[in-house]
Amino acid sequence: VQIFLPIADLPVNIFLILAMGLAVGFISGMFGIGGGFLMTPLLIFLGISPAVAVASVTGHISASSFSGAISYWRRRAVDLALAFVLLAGGLLGTVSGVWLFTLLRAIGQLDITIGISYVLLLGIVGTLMVTESVRAIMRARQGKPVELRRPGSHTWIHGLPLKLRFKRSRIYVSAIPVWGIGFLIGFIGAVMGIGGGFILVPLLIYVLRVPTATVIGTSMLLTLVTMASATVMHAVTNHLVDAVLALILMVGGVTGAQFGARAGQKISGERLRLLLGLLVLAVGIRFALDLVLPPESLYSIRPLETNV
Amino acid sequence: MMRSPAFTLVAALGAFVASPAAAERLVSSLSNHRVMVTSNFTGEELVLFGGIEQDASSRPRRSGYDIVVTVTGPRQTMVTFRKSRALGIWYNADSRVFENAPAYLAVLSNRPLDAITNTETLRRLQLGLEFVPLPQRASLNIADSANDDPFRLAFIKLKTDHGLYREVSNAVTFLTPALFRASIPLPAEVPVGTYEVDVRLFADGAMIARTPAPFEVYKSGFEQVVTNAAREHGFLYGLATSMMAVFTGWLASAVFRRD
């Protein structure tokens, strides 16, 4: 069944989009991430313009992160104070991100920027996750107890001023790195159309030493607010949010996420991180090939922006 | 003998006279003057019927009649980018702006254009994809692009690949020597706006009559509402999309709640 997308201006198969939403939702529920880094490339592959894909996926991630945030909230696994400080940075990051997005689109360098950012980000994060989880699995095989990275090992981060106490996470850190991380996530999220959960979670764990219990819930709350505001900002500045596309993705996504979350509980943490790392790496390699291999056509066309 | 509906249609339309000086008159009518883009729109094919009326002064034509129908969609300023390689990475290095290029262009005829008339006439009438004017913005002044300009050729090729530009030399069929039918294919990606249809009659290599037959492509109902909302009320539209996301997320967690 074909449905005509009003903003993307092309017909798509409604069941295909729904299935994509389900599949990505399953993965996002399983790993506790938004899944934007998978959804955006899939939409672009379908022929939807990168700009519309990035802008519409923000709506999809809002839905799945809200659904996730509710269940973590019920388990009291959300650190509101931490989320609030991250958010202060995140909102400013989102504003700057949407601004850069608009600028890059105007000068025709949006695709290449999205491409290179994906390669770098996915390549680095994927490699780190794979090596870390393989090491953890090896250690478990050898029968050694799982080594927990616990606070105590202080770094320069902990020497910064403006210290705040986050009660639920039981940490005492400077507001500056927290704010900075929020800014970074908001910024890359808006430019690349990803929630940034897969970067935020490791940053919170390894840099701020936030305990695993509150990390995912807090990350989901942050993702919800930055992505919902990115949706509004993309709608205001670029008029490229396709609500019909977003709705179909949301319905598939939130349903898939519920089943994914159940499947995820049956797999051990290290295996889960290894799988996610491999997935992240695979998407990164796919983007790298696009940049390096000779393109099918040297030329591309698009309407000139009049509002920039 | 049954009269074809086309004939009745054409007969009812004697009013359109293209060029009174010529001995032949050209009349035409479209199957639909308003094409509606709805949520199940996957493209459409318009049919143009036309007739050639001869009067007492008409001389017999040696090679018969030829018809060239040019359908020009709404104007759109487009950028064409060319990729280059730097540090092993392909990126958009060079670009050209095509000022007010037709978003849709179809040149339909009953036989190849170069068989209908000579290149000089095609160039003068700006007929066919090869000779359509595509003004390029070069820094400050705007000039028509040369026919063999690589950016122009790439632009036409990409538009053709999307089905938005086409030159079809068998899209016009003669039902009788004086009655013809042309099918205008509109792919799903057609932009909304006013489309000009220019029907030209050729005989012995010269254009002897022409007539216009415009139509409109518009979004209707739901599609219209969404597009307008996105364009004109960006903030509320974005807010509504976010609320929709929150609601969907809440609904899922309520439906699947296990306790």
Interface residues (C-beta under 8 A of the other chain):
Chain A: Q2 I3 F4 P6 I7 D9 L10 P11 G59 H60 S62 A63 S64 S65 F66 S67 G68 A69 I70 S71 G108 Q109 D111 I112 I116 L224 A228 S229 T231 V232 M233 H234 A235 V236 T237 H239 L240 V241 A243 V244 A246 L247 M250 V251 V254 T255 A257 Q258 L291 V292 P294 P295 S297 L298 Y299 S300 I301 R302 P303 L304 T306
Chain B: V37 T38 S39 N40 F41 T42 Q76 T77 M78 V79 T80 F81 R82 K83 G88 I89 W90 Y91 N92 S95 V97 F151 A154 F155 K157 L158 K159 A188 E189 P191 K219 F222 E223 V226 T227 A230 R231 G234 F235 Y237 G238 L239 A240 T241 S242 M244 A245 V246 T248 G249 W250 L251 A252 S253 F256
